[in-house]
Amino acid sequence: MSNRAARAGTPRLGRSDVLFAGTALLIQFVLVVFFALRTWFFDTAMELGWVVYALAVPAVLVSLVLIRSGRPWYLWIAGFLYAVWAAFGYYIDVASPVEWRAPILWPVLVPYVVLYLGAQMFYWFPLGRLGPLGRRLWFVFAVLFVVSTGLNLASHG
């Protein structure tokens, strides 16, 4: 069997699907690294925390490419949600810091968490609609999400 014939049975993603999946997994991987740093090297994490928010720029660019390529809304909405969360987070954490975590400032916590989880869910759930390979990537994202959430919670304890 030739390589081409062997690859014919391999599930493949289109370019825009690869772009979406790559963005989703990259963001989740960066969150794992950031929350790990925040758990064990807090000062280093605080110096690099802006990178998590800066990922909003490529996230929006990817969403614009997905719109332009005619992809459904559920593939491109995550980049915009991530950007809104990042702008809000950057403002309250970096530009004009607000102490909202301890004690909890509910008018800040609620939109922060809703925007964060909304972006993550719209990166995660659509992976399962990208065919057999997408369903595998859905599980990879799930593992990364569980790890990042655990590290995030541990870093606040």
C-alpha positions in Angstrom: 0.0 0.0 0.0 1.4 3.4 -0.9 1.8 6.2 1.6 -1.0 8.1 -0.2 -3.4 5.2 0.0 -2.5 4.7 3.7 -3.2 8.4 4.4 -6.5 8.2 2.5 -8.1 6.4 5.5 -6.6 8.8 8.0 -9.1 11.4 9.3 -8.0 14.8 8.3 -8.9 18.4 9.2 -9.3 21.2 6.7 -7.0 24.2 7.0 -9.5 26.3 8.9 -10.2 23.4 11.2 -6.5 23.0 11.9 -6.3 26.7 12.6 -9.2 26.6 15.0 -8.0 23.4 16.8 -4.4 24.7 17.0 -5.5 28.0 18.5 -7.8 26.2 21.1 -5.0 23.8 22.1 -2.3 26.5 22.2 -4.4 28.8 24.4 -5.2 25.9 26.8 -1.5 24.9 26.9 -0.4 28.4 27.7 -3.0 28.5 30.5 -1.6 25.2 31.9 1.9 26.7 31.9 0.7 30.0 33.4 -1.3 28.4 36.2 1.6 26.0 37.0 3.9 29.0 37.2 1.4 30.8 39.4 1.2 27.7 41.7 5.0 27.3 42.1 6.6 30.5 41.0 4.1 33.2 41.7 6.4 36.2 41.0 7.5 34.9 37.7 3.8 34.2 36.7 2.9 37.7 37.6 5.6 39.1 35.4 4.4 36.9 32.5 0.7 37.1 33.1 0.2 39.7 30.4 1.0 37.0 27.8 -2.2 35.1 28.6 -4.2 38.3 27.9 -2.1 39.2 24.8 -3.2 35.9 23.2 -6.4 37.7 22.5 -4.8 39.4 19.4 -4.0 36.1 17.6 -7.3 34.7 18.8 -9.3 37.5 17.2 -7.2 37.3 14.0 -7.9 33.5 13.8 -11.6 34.3 14.3 -11.6 36.8 11.5 -9.9 34.2 9.2 -12.6 31.7 10.1 -15.4 34.2 9.4 -13.8 35.0 6.0 -13.5 31.3 5.2 -17.2 30.8 5.8 -16.9 28.7 8.9 -19.9 28.5 11.3 -20.3 30.9 14.2 -19.5 28.3 16.8 -16.0 28.1 15.5 -15.2 31.8 15.4 -17.1 33.1 18.5 -14.4 31.8 20.9 -11.8 34.3 19.7 -14.0 37.2 20.3 -15.1 36.0 23.8 -11.5 35.4 24.7 -10.7 39.0 23.6 -13.5 40.5 25.7 -12.3 38.4 28.7 -8.7 39.4 28.1 -9.5 43.1 27.8 -11.5 43.0 31.0 -8.9 40.9 32.8 -6.1 43.1 31.6 -7.9 46.2 32.8 -8.7 44.8 36.3 -5.4 42.9 36.8 -2.8 45.1 35.1 -3.9 48.5 33.8 -6.0 49.6 36.8 -5.6 46.8 39.4 -8.6 46.0 41.5 -8.5 43.6 44.5 -11.4 41.4 43.5 -10.3 37.9 44.5 -10.0 38.3 48.3 -12.4 39.5 49.4 -14.5 38.5 46.5 -15.9 41.5 44.6 -18.9 39.8 42.9 -19.5 42.5 40.2 -16.0 41.8 38.9 -15.8 38.0 39.6 -19.0 37.1 37.8 -18.3 38.6 34.4 -14.6 37.6 34.6 -15.5 33.9 35.2 -18.5 33.9 32.8 -16.3 35.4 30.0 -13.4 33.0 30.7 -15.6 29.9 30.8 -17.5 31.0 27.8 -14.4 31.4 25.7 -13.0 28.1 26.9 -16.2 26.2 26.2 -16.4 27.6 22.7 -12.9 26.5 22.1 -13.5 23.1 23.6 -17.0 21.9 22.5 -16.7 22.6 18.8 -13.7 20.4 18.5 -16.0 17.4 18.8 -17.8 18.5 15.6 -14.6 18.3 13.5 -14.9 14.6 12.8 -13.0 11.7 14.3 -9.7 13.6 14.7 -11.6 16.5 16.2 -13.2 14.2 18.8 -9.7 13.0 19.8 -8.6 16.7 20.1 -11.8 17.3 22.2 -10.4 14.8 24.7 -6.9 16.4 24.6 -8.5 19.7 25.3 -10.5 18.2 28.2 -7.3 16.9 29.8 -5.6 20.2 29.4 -8.7 22.1 30.8 -8.9 19.8 33.9 -5.2 20.3 34.5 -5.3 24.1 34.0 -8.4 24.3 36.3 -6.8 22.3 39.0 -3.6 24.3 38.8 -5.7 27.5 38.8 -7.6 26.5 41.9 -4.4 25.3 43.6 -2.7 28.6 43.0 -5.4 30.4 44.9 -5.3 28.1 47.9 
